[in-house]
């Protein structure tokens, strides 16, 4: 007598209990066996696959169930309330069928619905298992309101995608409190594209390596501390030279300080940022002044010799192989002009990049060039590779050399958008993460690459040389989160976390857009 397929037996054992939940409708185990088809792509495909499986001869059914038993073993013991956030792919169907084989319930949900709604549904269903694309997992784990949803029932998360970054994995484990298991999407074009991007990033790291020879994390950290101290001391001295913040004295509001120092209207926002930085870093103190805003108290009067002494260790650290002397000299010369600048006696000069960026310029330029070159060498389409360079930091020669390095160049190098889509966009951030990334991702063709140079640490010397240059700094994880949210499933950061060059305050983010 022929044996009953194990999946059919499992559905019979479920009986009238829920087997599939989709779109507010529940289908029981017996309902699936009787041909009831839930609405939606994955639920309908699942019902069709159950019908096909029930019609298989025993030998074929046993062979088909071997892989389902593997996935059922991965899911583990009951209860299994498995939310599947995938379209009707073979892998999604296997995971759903394995859930049924294990006597569990499959919850089919729309991965495109708002993150808060997805999290609310996971909590309401008391989901124990979750399957979803890796990029969606990273987005959910960074959702600001995640802690508001009770996900204590969640035990296992199966995420499908390219090889993940360990930082993403650790963040998701900490946020969700569940075990993560990574599944590669078989024969995925996206996975192949991610492999190429990772290989090109490794080549870029190798190409840029020589620019970091001799640079240590301790050296960079020490220089940064010396530079920031020198900048803040210079700002306080400049304000004292125009008659304010001398000694602790009674607190004075920002408008009072600006008026006493005779700061011209155009420079008042700049001096306002000086006061905030000096108070934030403890060189002056402040207290709540109610409606008039913070009241600032000064500090002991500084001399020119004090300022000169505080710059000396910064100069010595910089001269120890970090960067060209001209970059730091320009900042020191600008510092001497500050009292005349804020009172209107001297006209402002063009803003310049931060000092520390001069030390990272060679490394990041080499990395950008290698990534552009790798993209160009792999390009085999009939149409030219379209490259848009919006980099305002002057790395045009690096990109141009990378594009002309091929024996037979087949690329278009653009400097302004022409209304079309691009295979590569090279840019330096000029706005905050969300606004910047959304605008740049919209310029890319499907599968295109974004190479974004962005500030990841505060650069106090911009308060001297022109703080209108570039956006406020944001930690690297904020830029990665913005890129993921904008549809970039893979985001690589050069240099990697912990590399000495990364402490200089600017990073290169290499991402591929879906």
Secondary structure, DSSP 8 states (H G I E B T S, - for coil): -----HHHHHHHHHTTSEEEEETTEEEEHHHHHTT---SSHHHHHHHHHHHHHHTS-HHHHHHHHHHHHHHHHHH-SS--EEEEES-S-HHHHHHHHHHHHTT-EEEE--TTS-HHHHHHHHHHTT-SEEEEEHHHHHHHHT-TTGGGS--TT--EEEEESS---HHHHHHHHHHH-SEEEEE--TT-HHHHHHHHHHHHHHHHHHHHGGGGTT--HHHHHHHHHHHHHHHHHHHHHHHHHTT-SBSS-S-EEHHHHHHHTT--GGGHHHHHHHHHHHHHTTSSEEE--GGG--EEE-BS---HHHHHHHHHHHHHHHHTTTS-HHHHHHHHHHHHTHHHHHTTSS--------HHHHHHHHHHHHHHHHHHHHHHHH--SSS-EEEEEE-TTS-HHHHHHHHH-STT--EEEESS--SS-EEEEEEE--S-HHHHHHHHHTTEEEEEEEEEEEE-S--TTHHHH-TTSS-----HHHHHHHHHHTT-SEEEEES-TT-GGGGGSEEEEEEE--
